[in-house]
């Protein structure tokens, strides 16, 4: 049976009271909304975030599993229903139980700092219990959350910051580059510690992790590289190995995503190259020329002045409007080119469609997909065949490649057996 007591004590807003009274009247009729986004903020019958399941409800549920793997996640969209992080902190002070597991401390500190509540009492009570915690098992994400909150809020003592730094150092091998970037941003907002303190942590723990995961996680992430450059400049941190990685990554890019990233990268490279006190003084001149030749496109030339290393003002753009030629910025496809592209597309579509009925065409299509790096499941979907047909095609391709290799060896007189013998 549904109960009529759905309004928690902490709800004071009239809009919330109206929503919960609506839920009450609906549930009393033994009826439930059909799940849909338009009802998400009122009632979610297939999720956990209902007023019935709050900690101060008589009918609260047990431990709830979030729909995310992030241990610091909290759903801000239904904060007006479940109270958000404020409900956790209120309960913490009401029950005066501060020796909670370390992962719960990280969760509360991170989300409190994210909402800019910055209650020094919470930090003080937690720091009093750090030495007598029952559960200290955390993952790298939680260690990051605790330290990020200490840096960002400016509410933790130096002892509290040192505690979370030790936890982060223990789990530094599992940090994600985005977390490192956010950690540097939070530190630059901190007013308790000097830049040299973070520079030492970067050298010992964060730099090795960045270099380790650079290719898989940073090579194609221009935004993170851009933010790292900005934070390194604020910390006055210049490391030759990291900077070489950055410029080498930029040179292999097909394009720079926007004018703001281009401005940051171009200014950064010139500053490092022209710094007489740095170890890279005048070593990047050739690479800067390659960067400008590849990425200083007509669009960027219109909006960015490479000689003065700044974006052009609106007045400058208006004054240069007569120099604008739209053909420099837009590639117009001719009718012949469009017809040729469409013809090739139709031809490929027909080959794929009729390859099922022709063995040679089928093998040719499989070879093409394999050269493109498609998986076996993708081939089965594209060609609408079963696994046995693909295996037969792979076998035919293998035999064909072996015959081609033997023919090459025969022409070079390098056959491992006499010609005419059975192999």
Buried (B, 14 or more C-beta within 10 A) or exposed (E): EBEEEBBBEBBEEEEBEEBBEBBBEBBEEEEBBEEEEEEBEBBBEEBBBBBBBBBBBEEEEEEEEEEEEEBBBBBEEBBBBBBBBBBBBBBBEEEEEBBBBBBBBBBBBBBBBBBEBBBEEBBBBBBEBBEEBEEEEBEBBBBBBBBBBBBBBBBBBEEBBEBBBEBBBEBBEEBBBBBBBBBBBBBBEBEBEEEEBBBEBBEEBBBEBBBEBBEEBBBEBBEBBBBBBBBBBBBEBBBEEBBBBBBEBBEEBEEBEEBEBBBBBBBBBBBBBEEEEBEBEEEBEEBBEBBBEBBBBEBBEBEBEBEEEEBBEEEEEEEEEEEEEEEEEEEEEEEEEEEEEEEEEEEEEEBBEEBBEEEEBBBBBBBBBBEEEBEBEEBBEBBEBEEEBBEBBBEBBEEEEEEEEBEEEEEEEEEEEEEEEEE
